[in-house]
């Protein structure tokens, strides 16, 4: 399958299969990008992390499989398959893979 910046409409796909794990890495794929927000799929290998950062927008994280840790303002939360969490705008947060995990990130810009 070719990787498109935006998915084609009316094309049923299995979300968890749209990004693959890569040893020692974080793999991301933008599924949809608009002025009003983005939808990005991530696959984290065990131990991989996104360092603490802030964004000016709210983001919603949905864990598809595996186990990850999301830290918001130095408070860690463990999320597993099927769980969801809001990352509030203007608050420092970080993401770390406890086990290999995949997450969908929905950023809302308006």
C-alpha positions as CSV (number, residue, x, y, z in Angstrom):
1,X,0.0,0.0,0.0
2,X,1.3,3.5,-0.8
3,X,1.5,6.0,2.0
4,X,-0.8,9.0,1.4
5,X,-0.8,12.2,3.4
6,X,-4.5,12.0,3.6
7,X,-6.5,8.8,3.4
8,X,-8.9,8.3,0.5
9,X,-12.6,8.7,1.3
10,X,-14.7,5.6,1.4
11,X,-11.7,3.3,1.7
12,X,-12.2,1.0,4.7
13,X,-8.9,0.3,6.4
14,X,-7.8,-1.5,9.6
15,X,-6.3,1.3,11.7
16,X,-3.8,-0.8,13.6
17,X,-2.3,-2.1,10.4
18,X,-1.5,1.4,8.9
19,X,1.7,1.8,10.8
20,X,4.3,-0.9,11.7
21,X,6.8,-1.1,14.6
22,X,10.4,-0.5,13.8
23,X,13.1,-1.7,16.2
24,X,14.5,1.1,18.3
25,X,12.3,3.8,16.7
26,X,9.1,5.7,16.7
27,X,7.2,5.5,13.4
28,X,4.5,8.0,12.6
29,X,2.0,8.4,9.7
30,X,-0.2,11.4,9.2
31,X,-3.7,10.1,8.2
32,X,-5.4,13.5,7.8
33,X,-4.1,17.1,7.8
34,X,-6.4,20.1,7.7
35,X,-6.2,23.7,9.0
36,X,-8.5,22.7,11.8
37,X,-6.4,19.7,13.0
38,X,-4.5,16.5,12.3
39,X,-4.9,12.8,12.8
40,X,-1.6,11.0,13.2
41,X,-0.9,7.3,13.9
42,X,2.2,6.3,15.9
43,X,4.0,3.1,16.6
44,X,6.5,3.2,19.5
45,X,9.1,0.4,20.1
46,X,9.6,-0.5,23.8
47,X,11.5,2.2,25.6
48,X,11.1,4.8,22.9
49,X,9.8,8.2,23.9
50,X,8.8,11.7,22.9
51,X,10.5,14.2,25.3
52,X,8.5,16.7,27.2
53,X,7.0,19.4,25.1
54,X,3.9,21.7,24.8
55,X,1.5,22.4,22.0
56,X,-0.9,25.4,21.7
57,X,-3.8,22.9,20.9
58,X,-5.7,20.2,22.7
59,X,-4.9,16.7,21.6
60,X,-6.7,13.4,22.1
61,X,-4.7,10.2,22.4
62,X,-6.3,6.8,21.8
63,X,-4.1,3.7,22.5
64,X,-4.7,1.0,19.9
65,X,-2.5,-1.7,21.3
66,X,0.3,-2.2,23.9
67,X,1.1,0.0,26.9
68,X,2.4,3.5,27.1
69,X,3.0,6.1,29.7
70,X,1.9,9.7,29.2
71,X,3.2,12.3,31.6
72,X,1.4,15.6,32.0
73,X,3.1,18.2,34.2
74,X,5.3,15.5,35.7
75,X,2.4,13.2,36.6
76,X,2.6,9.9,34.8
77,X,-0.4,8.0,33.6
78,X,-0.2,4.4,32.2
79,X,-2.5,3.7,29.3
80,X,-3.3,0.4,27.6
81,X,-5.2,-0.8,24.6
82,X,-8.6,0.8,24.3
83,X,-7.9,3.7,26.6
84,X,-8.1,7.4,25.7
85,X,-6.7,10.6,27.3
86,X,-6.9,14.3,26.6
87,X,-3.6,16.2,26.4
88,X,-4.5,19.8,27.3
89,X,-3.1,22.7,25.4
90,X,-0.2,24.7,26.9
91,X,0.6,22.0,29.5
92,X,3.9,20.1,29.3
93,X,3.6,16.4,28.4
94,X,5.7,13.5,27.3
95,X,5.1,10.0,25.9
96,X,7.0,6.8,26.6
97,X,6.5,3.2,25.5
98,X,6.4,0.8,28.4
99,X,5.8,-2.0,25.9
100,X,5.6,-1.6,22.2
101,X,2.4,0.4,21.6
102,X,0.4,2.2,18.9
103,X,-1.6,5.3,19.5
104,X,-3.8,7.6,17.4
105,X,-3.2,11.3,18.1
106,X,-6.0,13.7,17.1
107,X,-5.0,17.4,17.4
108,X,-7.7,20.0,17.3
109,X,-6.6,23.4,16.2
110,X,-9.9,25.2,16.5
